Amino acid sequence: MSSRSKPKIIPDTQTNPKSPRVLACVFCQQRKVKCDRRFPCSNCIKHRTRCVPATQTRRKRRFPERVLLDRLRKYEDLLRLHSIKFDPLHETKSGESPAARYGSEDERPESEGSSCEKVENAYEAKNIYHAMKHGLPEPTDVSDSLNHGVLPGGLSVGKTWDQFDTDDHILFSSRDRAVDLSTLHPEPVHVLRLWQIYLDNVNPLLKVTHSSLQGRIIEAASNMSNISPTLEALMFSIYCMATLSLTVDECVAMFGSTKQNLLKKYQVGCQQALLKCGFLRSNDRECLTALFLYLVSIHSNTDPRSLSSLLGIAIRIAQRVGIHSEAANSRCTIFEAEMRRRLWWSLILFDSRISELSDYKTTMLAPTWDCRVPINTNDFELRLETKEPPVPGQATESIFAVVRSELGDFIRHAPFHLDCTNPALKPISNLPGGVDDIAALEKMVEEKYLQFCDPANPLHFMTIWSTRAHLSKCCLLENFSKQSRSSSVHQPLTQAQRDATSSHALRMLESNTKVMTSPLTKGYVWFCHMHFPLPAYIHILQDLIRRRSLSKQSRHAWEVMSENYEAWLCASDSPTPPHSLVSNIILQAWEVLETPGQKDALAPPRIISSIRQKRAEVAADIQNAHDTASSDSAIDAGIDDLFLSMPLPMGVGSPSLGFGMGEQDGHSGMDPRLYAPLSLADLNQSNWASMQWGLG
């Protein structure tokens, strides 16, 4: 056999296994020296140490990358929590839910959020459970749970109260389970029409909802039986506000029903929807928005004292949710934080106005919270996915709400405002942004906002003249505050000071007249109805009686009042309570000035002729009703109850003056009994400091 044919011998690997590799001992590995791999090795014998073979040790298992990143993020959050500067490995995510990462909103670091803004947290209230934690010797599971309101055993403090039965009925009575809310909704085509009316007439002024809501409303309109409770409450509140912004004739023409019937229907639906979503215990911003819009919609036929109490509930809910706190807002996304600021400012400014009509000292327009003024931006620049705060614009679609908030931010710190609300807060009050007086405020507003407005644009026109009217009112009230201090030290006012105050009052009426008479602001008249310029009327009449002359200045004052009074008569479906109140004071002031035998006597101004004509018409109507139904005393009793039971919260004149809220169906004018005798001494001696006028 040749050598080529010899078979190859394949080694048997199974019978002759390869010897395992001998590693250096642990000591040599640590010293990084050569080991002879004998145990004990020469190095260990030399250093008299225990020789441990490396094969007997197990390497420590590496943590998964996710665990390491989570630990790193936790340590970064702790650094942020204690305001320690560092370079983060990863930026925070804009849409990440705090509850998903921490299990509680309270545990989330204050500086985290999509806004990436550094917020001053000096005014944030401490968490009592976090304070309790510091009393424990070391962090434990129990103390960690106490840090965010969780008791030992996993029971949440907040969830403890969920064991109670639903108690939302304490405000709106019990929810009628037999009522199908889908039957109270308008037809789908009317839903979209009401939404468009809301976008045109209401949303530009309040800005508490975002235009992105439209998609959800269109989807809900196609399936009324499957709407989330919160969205349903918000939709009913939108119906209420859209109807409120229309005139009586427009409601009949568009929807074939009276304004009163539509409002009643939608307000009942809104009440039931709010009950359905548990609004008193809800932390949902949209639920609070629905409650706010509902309260605005009922202002025209509700006693301001009752409405002020209901607003107190809404404000307490807002404070529980935390929309008044910038520290809480900074933990939200850019979109959510901005919507919370808009809602808080609209709620507070509405509360301020209602407080004027009931008890001005109850207003929450005070320097005790730190919510910032909303950003002057368009809705298309503020989206759910926005990661950086939008750059403030100039004449944006939110300019009206922003300017109102700027004025409110100044007023809540102003000494003349705190003098009438809570003087104890004056030491902690600092005027914002270096604006130290009303003149500086007016200059800032003109340069920052009004100069960019287009007077041909309805919203811009409304912003220009309502802002100037409001600034004049601030000047007027500041002068009243100064005059009150001067009278307390017996320092008479100079003629220049009196003329300056009168000019502010006239400017306030002139600006208000422009808003009320312009066709551009037709859709915004509902908002103007909440702001009758009564302080200006009172001061002008006081000044006219004091002068006791019919000079050129006096003629101009009567002309300004006549134009404003006529504007209110034309724009109102029925006389408003302040409107009715001032009519009596105007008439009696004229009777004092219309002294027989004066050489420079002039014909009665238009406002006097209008009031007298209305009085005659109402007197004739009542006399006719009395003659045709003399045997039925219920008519007279009803009229007496209607007018004599109306409260007078203003503190002006005789308590017998009628002051009612709401529309008086069947009465196109004002009852003569509204004009009860008013002492002229009362009119002359009215103390503005005690009259508790507000700034809403």
C-alpha positions in Angstrom: 0.0 0.0 0.0 1.4 3.3 -1.0 1.8 6.2 1.4 -0.9 8.1 -0.5 -3.5 5.6 0.5 -2.8 5.6 4.2 -5.8 6.9 6.0 -5.6 10.0 8.2 -5.8 9.6 11.9 -8.4 12.0 13.3 -7.8 12.7 17.0 -10.7 11.8 19.3 -11.6 15.2 20.9 -14.1 13.6 23.1 -11.6 11.2 24.7 -8.9 13.8 24.9 -10.5 17.0 26.1 -8.6 20.2 26.0 -7.4 21.3 29.4 -9.1 24.5 30.7 -7.1 27.7 30.6 -5.5 28.6 33.8 -5.9 32.2 34.7 -3.8 34.4 36.8 -4.8 34.6 40.4 -6.8 37.5 41.7 -3.9 39.2 43.5 -1.7 39.2 40.4 -4.6 40.5 38.3 -5.1 43.4 40.7 -1.4 44.2 40.7 -1.1 43.6 37.0 2.0 41.4 37.3 2.9 38.1 35.7 1.6 35.0 37.5 3.2 31.6 37.3 -0.3 30.1 37.5 0.7 27.8 40.4 -1.4 27.9 43.5 -0.2 29.3 45.6 1.8 31.3 43.1 5.2 32.7 43.8 4.0 36.3 44.1 1.4 35.4 46.7 4.0 33.3 48.7 6.4 36.3 48.6 3.8 38.8 49.8 2.2 36.2 52.2 -1.3 36.7 50.9 -4.0 34.2 50.1 -3.8 33.0 46.6 -7.3 32.9 45.0 -7.6 31.4 41.5 -9.5 33.7 39.2 -11.6 30.8 38.0 -13.3 30.7 41.4 -14.7 34.2 41.1 -17.7 35.3 39.1 -17.8 38.5 37.3 -20.5 41.0 38.5 -23.4 41.0 36.1 -23.7 44.2 34.1 -26.8 46.2 34.5 -29.0 46.6 31.5 -28.6 49.9 29.8 -32.2 50.9 30.6 -31.7 50.4 34.3 -28.5 52.5 34.2 -30.3 55.3 32.3 -33.2 55.3 34.7 -30.8 55.6 37.6 -29.0 58.4 35.9 -32.2 60.3 35.2 -33.3 59.8 38.9 -30.0 61.4 40.1 -30.3 64.2 37.6 -33.8 64.9 38.9 -32.5 65.1 42.4 -29.9 67.6 41.3 -32.6 69.7 39.6 -34.8 69.4 42.7 -32.0 71.0 44.9 -31.2 73.6 42.2 -27.7 72.2 41.5 -26.3 73.2 38.1 -25.0 70.3 35.9 -24.8 69.2 32.3 -27.6 66.7 31.8 -27.0 63.6 29.7 -30.4 63.8 28.1 -32.9 66.6 27.7 -36.4 66.1 29.2 -39.2 64.9 26.9 -42.0 67.3 26.3 -44.9 64.9 26.3 -43.8 62.6 29.1 -46.4 62.2 31.8 -45.1 63.0 35.4 -47.4 60.3 36.8 -45.9 57.7 34.5 -42.4 58.3 35.8 -43.0 59.2 39.4 -46.4 58.0 40.4 -47.3 61.4 41.7 -47.3 65.0 40.5 -45.8 66.1 43.9 -42.7 63.9 43.4 -41.8 65.4 40.1 -39.0 68.0 40.2 -40.2 71.5 39.8 -37.8 72.5 37.1 -38.7 69.6 34.8 -41.1 70.1 32.0 -41.4 70.8 28.3 -41.0 74.5 28.9 -37.4 74.2 30.1 -37.9 77.4 31.9 -36.3 78.4 35.1 -39.1 79.2 37.5 -38.8 80.9 40.8 -40.3 78.6 43.3 -40.0 80.8 46.4 -43.8 81.2 46.6 -44.7 77.5 46.2 -46.4 76.0 49.2 -44.6 73.2 50.9 -45.9 69.6 50.8 -46.9 68.6 54.3 -46.1 64.9 53.5 -42.7 65.9 52.3 -42.2 67.9 55.5 -43.1 64.8 57.6 -40.5 62.8 55.7 -37.7 64.9 57.2 -38.6 63.7 60.7 -37.6 60.1 59.8 -34.0 58.8 60.5 -33.5 57.5 57.0 -35.4 57.1 53.7 -37.8 54.2 53.7 -40.6 52.9 51.6 -43.0 54.4 54.1 -41.4 57.8 54.1 -41.2 57.8 50.3 -44.9 57.1 50.1 -45.6 59.9 52.6 -43.6 62.2 50.4 -46.5 62.2 47.9 -49.5 61.7 50.0 -49.6 57.9 50.2 -50.1 56.2 53.6 -48.5 53.0 54.7 -50.2 50.1 53.0 -50.5 51.9 49.6 -53.6 53.9 50.5 -53.6 57.4 48.9 -54.7 60.3 50.9 -56.5 61.8 47.9 -58.2 58.5 47.0 -59.5 58.1 50.6 -62.2 60.7 49.9 -63.3 58.7 46.8 -65.0 56.3 49.2 -67.7 58.9 49.8 -70.9 58.9 47.7 -71.1 61.5 44.9 -72.0 64.8 46.4 -72.0 67.1 43.4 -75.7 67.6 43.9 -75.1 70.0 46.7 -74.7 72.8 44.1 -77.0 71.8 41.2 -79.4 69.4 43.0 -79.4 65.8 42.1 -78.8 64.6 38.6 -82.0 63.3 37.0 -81.0 59.9 35.6 -84.1 59.9 33.4 -82.7 62.8 31.4 -80.9 61.8 28.3 -78.4 64.6 27.6 -78.2 63.7 23.9 -81.8 65.0 23.6 -80.7 68.4 24.9 -78.0 68.9 22.3 -79.0 70.9 19.3 -79.0 69.3 15.8 -75.6 68.6 14.4 -75.8 71.4 11.9 -76.7 73.8 14.8 -73.8 72.4 16.9 -71.4 73.6 14.2 -73.2 76.9 13.9 -73.0 77.5 17.6 -69.4 76.6 17.6 -68.6 79.1 14.9 -70.6 81.8 16.7 -68.5 81.0 19.8 -65.3 81.3 17.8 -66.4 84.7 16.4 -68.0 86.3 19.5 -66.6 84.7 22.6 -63.3 83.0 22.1 -61.4 86.1 21.0 -62.2 87.8 24.3 -61.8 85.0 26.8 -59.3 82.6 25.0 -60.0 79.8 27.5 -60.4 77.2 24.7 -58.1 76.3 21.8 -59.1 76.2 18.2 -57.9 72.5 18.1 -61.1 71.7 20.0 -63.0 71.9 16.7 -62.1 68.4 15.5 -63.4 66.8 18.7 -66.6 68.8 18.5 -67.2 67.7 14.9 -66.6 64.1 15.8 -68.9 64.4 18.9 -71.7 66.0 16.8 -71.8 62.9 14.6 -72.4 60.6 17.6 -74.1 62.4 20.5 -74.6 59.2 22.5 -70.9 58.5 22.9 -69.3 61.7 24.2 -67.0 61.9 27.2 -68.6 63.6 30.2 -66.0 66.4 30.3 -66.3 67.2 26.6 -70.1 67.1 26.9 -70.0 69.7 29.7 -67.7 71.9 27.7 -69.9 71.7 24.6 -73.0 72.7 26.6 -71.1 75.7 28.1 -70.1 76.7 24.6 -73.8 76.5 23.5 -74.6 78.8 26.4 -72.0 81.4 25.6 -72.7 81.4 21.9 -76.4 82.0 22.6 -75.6 84.7 25.1 -73.6 86.6 22.5 -76.6 86.7 20.1 -79.5 89.2 20.1 -83.1 88.1 20.5 -83.9 88.5 16.8 -80.8 86.6 15.8 -81.7 83.6 18.0 -85.2 83.4 16.4 -83.8 83.8 12.9 -81.0 81.2 13.3 -82.6 78.6 15.5 -86.3 79.3 15.5 -86.5 79.7 19.2 -86.3 82.6 21.7 -83.0 83.5 23.3 -84.5 82.9 26.8 -85.7 79.4 25.9 -82.4 78.4 24.3 -80.4 79.7 27.3 -82.5 77.8 29.7 -82.3 74.6 27.8 -78.5 74.7 27.4 -77.9 75.9 30.9 -79.9 72.9 32.3 -77.9 70.6 30.0 -74.6 72.1 31.2 -75.6 71.6 34.8 -76.5 68.0 34.2 -73.2 67.4 32.2 -71.2 69.0 35.0 -72.8 66.7 37.5 -72.1 63.8 35.3 -68.4 64.5 35.2 -68.1 65.2 39.0 -67.0 68.8 38.6 -66.6 69.5 42.3 -63.9 66.8 42.6 -62.5 66.9 39.1 -58.9 68.1 38.4 -59.6 68.3 34.7 -58.9 71.8 33.2 -61.6 71.4 30.6 -64.2 70.6 33.3 -63.2 73.8 35.1 -63.4 75.7 31.8 -67.0 74.4 31.4 -67.9 75.6 34.8 -66.4 79.0 34.2 -68.3 79.5 30.9 -71.5 78.4 32.5 -71.1 81.0 35.3 -70.4 83.7 32.7 -73.5 82.7 30.8 -75.8 83.2 33.8 -74.4 86.5 34.9 -77.2 88.6 33.2 -80.0 87.0 35.3 -78.3 86.2 38.5 -77.9 88.2 41.7 -74.2 89.2 41.8 -74.0 88.1 45.5 -75.1 84.6 44.5 -72.8 84.5 41.5 -69.9 85.7 43.6 -70.4 82.7 45.9 -70.4 80.3 43.0 -67.3 81.9 41.6 -65.7 81.2 45.0 -66.2 77.5 44.4 -64.7 77.7 40.9 -61.7 79.6 42.3 -61.2 77.0 45.0 -61.2 74.2 42.4 -58.7 76.2 40.3 -56.4 76.6 43.3 -56.6 72.8 44.1 -55.7 72.1 40.5 -52.9 74.6 40.8 -53.5 76.8 37.8 -52.8 79.9 40.0 -49.2 78.7 40.7 -46.4 79.1 38.3 -44.5 76.3 39.9 -47.3 73.9 39.1 -47.7 75.3 35.6 -44.0 74.9 34.8 -44.4 71.1 35.3 -46.9 70.9 32.5 -46.4 70.9 28.7 -46.1 74.3 26.9 -49.7 73.9 25.6 -51.2 72.9 28.9 -49.4 75.6 30.9 -50.5 78.3 28.6 -54.1 77.2 28.6 -54.0 77.1 32.4 -52.8 80.7 32.6 -55.5 81.9 30.2 -58.2 80.2 32.3 -56.9 81.5 35.6 -56.7 85.1 34.4 -60.2 85.0 32.8 -61.6 83.5 35.9 -60.0 86.1 38.2 -61.0 89.1 36.1 -64.6 87.9 35.9 -64.5 87.4 39.7 -63.2 90.9 40.1 -66.0 92.4 38.1 -68.7 90.4 40.0 -67.1 91.4 43.3 -67.7 95.1 42.3 -71.4 94.4 42.2 -71.6 92.5 45.4 -68.8 92.9 47.9 -65.6 94.3 46.4 -63.4 93.1 49.3 -64.0 89.5 48.3 -62.0 89.8 45.0 -59.2 87.4 44.3 -57.4 90.0 42.2 -54.6 90.3 44.8 -50.7 89.8 44.9 -51.0 86.5 46.7 -50.4 84.2 43.7 -47.8 84.2 40.9 -49.5 83.0 37.7 -47.8 84.8 34.8 -49.7 86.8 32.1 -50.4 84.6 29.1 -48.2 84.8 26.0 -49.3 87.0 23.2 -49.5 84.4 20.5 -51.8 82.8 17.9 -53.4 79.5 18.4 -51.6 78.0 15.4 -48.3 78.7 17.1 -49.4 76.9 20.3 -50.0 73.2 19.6 -50.1 70.1 21.7 -46.7 69.0 20.4 -45.0 72.4 21.0 -41.7 71.9 22.8 -40.5 75.5 23.1 -42.5 78.5 24.3 -43.7 80.5 21.3 -42.2 83.9 20.7 -44.6 86.7 21.8 -46.2 88.5 18.8 -47.7 91.9 18.4 -51.3 92.1 17.1 -52.2 88.4 17.6 -55.6 86.8 18.0 -55.1 86.6 21.8 -54.2 90.3 22.2 -57.4 91.3 24.0 -57.0 88.6 26.7 -53.3 89.4 27.1 -53.8 93.1 27.5 -56.6 92.6 30.0 -54.3 90.3 32.0 -51.5 92.9 31.8 -53.9 95.5 33.3 -55.1 93.1 35.9 -51.5 92.3 36.9 -50.8 95.9 37.5 -54.1 96.6 39.4 -53.7 93.7 41.8 -50.4 95.3 43.0 -51.6 98.9 42.9 -51.9 100.7 46.2 -55.2 102.3 45.3 -56.7 98.9 44.6 -55.4 97.3 47.8 -56.6 100.3 49.8 -60.2 99.2 48.9 -59.7 95.5 49.1 -57.0 94.3 51.5 -54.6 97.0 52.8 -52.7 94.4 54.8 -51.2 93.1 51.5 -49.6 96.4 50.6 -46.2 95.6 52.2 -45.7 92.5 50.0 -46.9 94.2 46.8 -44.5 95.2 44.1 -45.7 96.7 40.8 -44.6 94.4 37.9 -42.1 95.1 35.2 -40.8 98.4 36.6 -44.2 100.1 35.8 -44.6 102.3 38.8 -47.7 104.3 38.0 -50.7 104.4 35.6 -48.9 106.8 33.3 -46.1 104.3 32.8 -48.6 101.5 32.4 -50.5 103.4 29.7 -47.2 104.1 27.9 -46.2 100.4 28.1 -49.5 99.2 26.8 -49.6 101.6 23.9 -46.0 100.8 22.8 -46.2 97.1 23.4 -49.7 96.3 22.1 -52.0 99.1 20.9 -49.7 100.7 18.3 -49.8 97.4 16.3 -53.6 97.2 16.3 -55.6 97.8 13.1 -58.7 99.9 14.0 -60.5 98.2 11.1 -60.1 94.8 12.7 -63.1 94.1 15.2 -60.9 92.5 17.8 -58.2 95.2 17.6 -60.8 98.0 17.7 -62.3 96.4 20.8 -58.9 96.1 22.4 -58.0 99.7 21.7 -61.0 101.4 23.1 -61.9 99.0 26.0 -58.3 99.3 27.1 -58.4 103.1 27.1 -61.7 103.0 28.9 -60.2 100.8 31.5 -57.1 102.9 31.9 -59.3 106.0 32.4 -61.2 104.1 35.1 -57.9 103.3 36.8 -57.0 107.0 36.8 -60.4 107.9 38.1 -60.3 105.5 41.0 -56.7 106.4 41.8 -57.8 110.0 42.1 -60.7 109.0 44.3 -58.3 107.2 46.6 -56.1 110.3 46.8 -59.1 112.5 47.4 -60.2 110.3 50.2 -56.8 110.6 51.9 -56.8 114.4 51.3 -60.3 114.8 52.9 -59.1 112.8 55.9 -56.4 115.4 56.6 -58.7 118.3 55.7 -56.8 119.3 52.6 -59.2 120.7 49.9 -58.6 119.7 46.3 -57.4 122.2 43.8 -59.3 123.1 40.7 -56.7 121.4 38.6 -57.1 118.2 40.5 -60.9 118.3 40.1 -60.6 119.0 36.3 -58.2 116.1 35.9 -60.6 113.7 37.6 -63.5 114.9 35.5 -61.4 114.5 32.3 -60.8 110.9 33.2 -64.5 110.3 33.7 -65.4 111.9 30.4 -62.7 109.9 28.6 -64.0 106.7 30.1 -67.5 107.4 28.8 -66.3 108.5 25.4 -64.2 105.3 25.0 -67.1 103.2 26.1 -69.4 104.9 23.6 -67.1 104.0 20.8 -67.2 100.4 21.7 -71.0 100.3 22.2 -71.8 102.1 18.9 -69.3 100.6 16.5 -70.7 98.0 14.1 -67.3 96.2 14.4 -68.1 95.2 18.0 -71.6 93.9 17.4 -70.6 90.4 18.4 -68.8 91.6 21.6 -71.7 93.6 23.1 -72.4 90.7 25.5 -69.1 91.4 27.1 -69.7 95.1 27.3 -72.9 94.5 29.2 -70.9 93.4 32.2 -69.0 96.7 32.3 -71.5 99.6 32.6 -69.4 102.8 33.3 -71.3 103.8 36.5 -68.4 105.4 38.3 -67.9 107.9 35.5 -71.6 108.9 35.6 -71.5 109.4 39.4 -68.5 111.6 39.3 -69.6 113.8 36.4 -73.0 114.4 38.1 -71.3 115.2 41.4 -69.1 117.7 39.6 -72.0 119.3 37.7 -73.9 119.8 40.9 -70.9 121.2 42.7 -70.3 123.7 39.9 -74.0 124.7 39.6 -73.4 126.3 36.2 -74.3 125.7 32.6 -71.0 126.5 31.1 -69.4 125.2 27.9 -67.7 122.5 30.0 -71.1 121.4 31.5 -72.7 121.3 28.0 -69.9 119.0 26.8 -70.4 116.7 29.8 -74.2 116.4 29.2 -73.5 115.7 25.5 -71.0 112.9 26.4 -73.5 111.3 28.8 -76.3 111.6 26.3 -74.3 109.8 23.6 -73.3 107.0 26.0 -76.8 106.6 27.4 -78.3 106.3 24.0 -75.7 103.7 23.0 -76.7 101.6 25.9 -80.4 101.9 25.2 -79.8 100.8 21.5 -77.5 97.9 22.4 -79.6 96.4 25.3 -82.6 94.2 25.0 -83.7 95.6 28.3 -82.3 98.1 30.8 -79.4 96.8 32.9 -79.5 97.4 36.7 -76.7 100.0 36.8 -78.4 101.7 33.8 -81.6 101.9 35.7 -79.9 103.1 38.8 -78.1 106.0 37.1 -81.2 107.2 35.3 -82.8 108.3 38.5 -79.6 110.1 39.7 -79.3 111.8 36.3 -82.8 113.1 36.4 -82.6 114.5 39.9 -79.2 116.2 39.1 -80.8 117.9 36.2 -83.7 119.1 38.4 -81.1 120.8 40.6 -79.4 122.5 37.7 -82.6 123.5 36.0 -83.2 126.4 38.3 -86.0 128.8 37.1 -84.9 132.3 36.2 -81.3 131.5 35.1 -80.1 133.7 32.3 -78.0 131.0 30.6 -80.6 128.3 30.9 -80.6 125.7 28.0 -82.9 123.2 26.7 -82.9 119.8 28.4 -80.2 117.5 27.0 -81.1 114.4 25.0 -80.5 112.1 28.0 -83.1 114.0 30.1 -85.7 113.9 27.4 -85.1 110.2 26.9 -85.5 109.4 30.6 -88.6 111.4 30.9 -90.1 109.8 27.8 -89.4 106.3 29.2 -91.0 107.2 32.5 -94.1 108.5 30.8 -94.4 105.4 28.6 -94.0 103.0 31.5 -96.4 104.9 33.7 -99.0 104.8 30.9 -98.5 101.1 30.4 -99.0 100.4 34.2 -102.0 102.7 34.3 -103.6 100.8 31.4 -102.9 97.5 33.0 -104.4 98.7 36.2 -107.6 100.0 34.5 -108.2 96.8 32.5 -107.6 94.5 35.4 -108.5 96.6 38.5 -110.2 93.7 40.2 -107.0 91.5 40.0 -104.6 92.8 42.5 -102.0 90.2 41.5 -100.7 92.5 38.7 -99.8 95.3 41.1 -98.4 92.9 43.7 -96.3 91.2 41.0 -94.9 94.5 39.8 -94.2 95.6 43.4 -92.4 92.4 44.2 -90.4 92.7 41.0 -89.0 96.1 41.7 -89.1 96.6 45.4 -87.4 93.3 46.1 -84.4 94.2 44.0 -81.2 94.7 46.1 -78.9 97.7 45.9 -75.4 96.4 46.4 -73.7 99.6 45.2 -74.0 101.6 48.4 -75.3 104.6 46.5 -78.5 106.6 47.3 -81.7 105.4 48.9 -82.2 101.7 49.7 -85.6 102.0 48.0 -83.9 102.3 44.6 -84.6 99.3 42.5 -81.6 97.3 41.4 -82.4 94.0 39.7 -80.6 91.5 37.5 -81.8 90.0 34.3 -84.3 90.7 31.6 -87.7 91.9 32.5 -90.0 90.2 30.0 -92.9 92.3 28.9 -91.4 95.7 30.0 -89.6 97.6 27.3 -88.8 100.5 29.5 -88.1 101.4 33.2 -90.8 101.6 35.9 -91.3 105.0 37.5 -90.9 103.4 40.8 -87.3 102.8 40.0 -86.9 106.6 40.5 -87.6 106.8 44.3 -86.6 110.1 46.0 -82.8 110.4 46.3 -81.4 113.0 48.7 -79.2 115.4 46.9 -77.1 115.7 50.0 -76.4 111.9 49.6 -75.3 112.6 46.0 -73.0 115.4 47.0 -71.6 113.7 50.0 -71.0 110.3 48.4 -67.8 108.9 49.8 -66.0 107.0 47.1 -63.8 105.1 49.6 -66.8 103.7 51.3 -68.7 103.0 48.0 -66.4 100.0 47.3 -66.1 100.6 43.6 -64.0 97.9 41.8 -61.9 97.7 38.7 -63.3 94.7 36.9 
